[in-house]
Amino acid sequence: MSAIHFIDNKALDLTKIKEIIFENQQLELSVSAIEKINECRLFLDEKTKSISKPLYGINTGFGALYNVKISENNLQKLQENLVKTHACGTGEEVPKEIVKLMLLFKIQSLSYGHSGNNNLLTRP
């Protein structure tokens, strides 16, 4: 039975990353990470309702379409399409350990509760 690593907002060091991968630890969100992610989501939901200007990556297109605001009805489709475009590739299959690391790092970054909190989205 493998141990569980609870993802939280504490920085990871190389020793811990090695343990997670080579001891095949399962990944779960900690209570504090869930709270931070939910707070961030609530903040973004409220911010998008309270201002009319486009917010890059939240309610706009990407790249050359950075200034094209996406209607509220199409925001879910925008995010679904973003995941789909990043979920395909060519070449050899990526080793499971690398996939696990990529997912860990993405989830770890979201657990800080700062996603979408840039110069356009300054908290009150």
C-alpha positions as CSV (number, residue, x, y, z in Angstrom):
1,M,0.0,0.0,0.0
2,S,1.4,3.4,-1.0
3,A,1.5,6.4,1.2
4,I,-0.5,9.5,0.4
5,H,1.0,12.9,-0.2
6,F,-1.5,15.7,0.6
7,I,-0.9,18.6,-1.7
8,D,-0.9,21.9,0.1
9,N,0.6,25.4,-0.2
10,K,4.0,24.4,1.2
11,A,6.8,24.4,-1.2
12,L,8.1,21.1,-2.5
13,D,11.8,20.3,-2.3
14,L,13.6,17.7,-4.4
15,T,13.7,15.1,-1.6
16,K,9.9,15.2,-1.3
17,I,9.4,15.1,-5.0
18,K,11.7,12.0,-5.2
19,E,9.6,10.3,-2.4
20,I,6.4,11.0,-4.2
21,I,7.6,9.5,-7.4
22,F,9.8,6.6,-6.3
23,E,7.7,5.5,-3.4
24,N,4.6,5.7,-5.6
25,Q,2.7,8.0,-3.2
26,Q,-0.9,8.7,-4.1
27,L,-1.8,12.4,-4.5
28,E,-4.7,14.0,-2.7
29,L,-5.7,17.6,-2.0
30,S,-5.4,18.8,1.6
31,V,-8.2,20.6,3.2
32,S,-6.3,23.9,3.1
33,A,-5.6,23.4,-0.7
34,I,-9.3,22.8,-1.3
35,E,-10.2,25.9,0.7
36,K,-7.6,28.1,-1.2
37,I,-8.8,26.8,-4.6
38,N,-12.4,27.4,-3.7
39,E,-11.6,30.9,-2.4
40,C,-9.8,31.7,-5.6
41,R,-12.7,30.4,-7.7
42,L,-15.1,32.5,-5.8
43,F,-12.9,35.6,-6.2
44,L,-12.7,35.0,-9.9
45,D,-16.4,34.5,-10.3
46,E,-17.1,37.7,-8.4
47,K,-14.5,39.6,-10.3
48,T,-15.8,38.6,-13.7
49,K,-19.3,39.7,-12.6
50,S,-18.2,43.1,-11.3
51,I,-16.0,44.4,-14.2
52,S,-16.8,44.5,-17.9
53,K,-13.3,44.6,-19.3
54,P,-11.8,41.3,-20.8
55,L,-9.5,39.4,-18.4
56,Y,-6.9,37.4,-20.2
57,G,-7.2,33.7,-19.9
58,I,-10.4,34.0,-17.8
59,N,-12.9,35.4,-20.3
60,T,-10.8,36.0,-23.4
61,G,-9.3,34.0,-26.2
62,F,-5.6,33.1,-26.0
63,G,-2.5,34.2,-28.0
64,A,-3.6,36.4,-30.9
65,L,-7.2,36.4,-29.6
66,Y,-6.1,37.9,-26.2
67,N,-8.4,40.9,-26.7
68,V,-11.5,38.9,-27.8
69,K,-13.9,38.7,-24.9
70,I,-15.8,35.3,-24.7
71,S,-19.4,35.4,-23.8
72,E,-20.4,34.0,-20.5
73,N,-22.4,31.3,-22.3
74,N,-19.2,30.1,-24.0
75,L,-16.7,30.2,-21.0
76,Q,-17.1,26.5,-20.2
77,K,-16.5,25.5,-23.8
78,L,-13.4,27.8,-23.9
79,Q,-11.9,25.9,-20.9
80,E,-12.9,22.5,-22.3
81,N,-11.3,23.4,-25.6
82,L,-8.1,24.6,-23.8
83,V,-7.8,21.2,-22.0
84,K,-8.4,19.3,-25.3
85,T,-5.8,21.3,-27.2
86,H,-3.2,20.6,-24.5
87,A,-4.1,16.9,-24.2
88,C,-2.8,15.8,-27.6
89,G,0.6,15.3,-29.0
90,T,2.9,13.2,-31.1
91,G,5.8,11.0,-30.5
92,E,6.5,8.5,-27.7
93,E,4.2,8.1,-24.8
94,V,5.3,10.2,-21.9
95,P,6.5,8.0,-18.9
96,K,3.9,7.8,-16.1
97,E,6.4,9.3,-13.6
98,I,6.7,12.5,-15.8
99,V,2.9,12.7,-16.2
100,K,2.5,12.4,-12.4
101,L,5.1,15.2,-11.9
102,M,3.4,17.5,-14.4
103,L,0.0,17.0,-12.7
104,L,1.6,17.4,-9.3
105,F,3.2,20.7,-10.3
106,K,0.0,22.0,-11.9
107,I,-2.2,21.1,-8.9
108,Q,0.5,22.4,-6.5
109,S,0.5,25.8,-8.2
110,L,-3.3,26.0,-8.0
111,S,-3.2,25.1,-4.3
112,Y,-1.5,28.4,-3.5
113,G,-4.9,30.1,-4.4
114,H,-3.4,32.7,-6.7
115,S,-4.6,31.5,-10.1
116,G,-5.9,34.5,-12.1
117,N,-4.7,36.9,-9.4
118,N,-2.5,39.2,-11.6
119,N,-2.3,42.9,-12.1
120,L,-5.8,42.9,-13.6
121,L,-7.2,41.1,-10.6
122,T,-6.0,42.8,-7.6
123,R,-7.8,41.7,-4.5
124,P,-9.6,44.5,-2.6
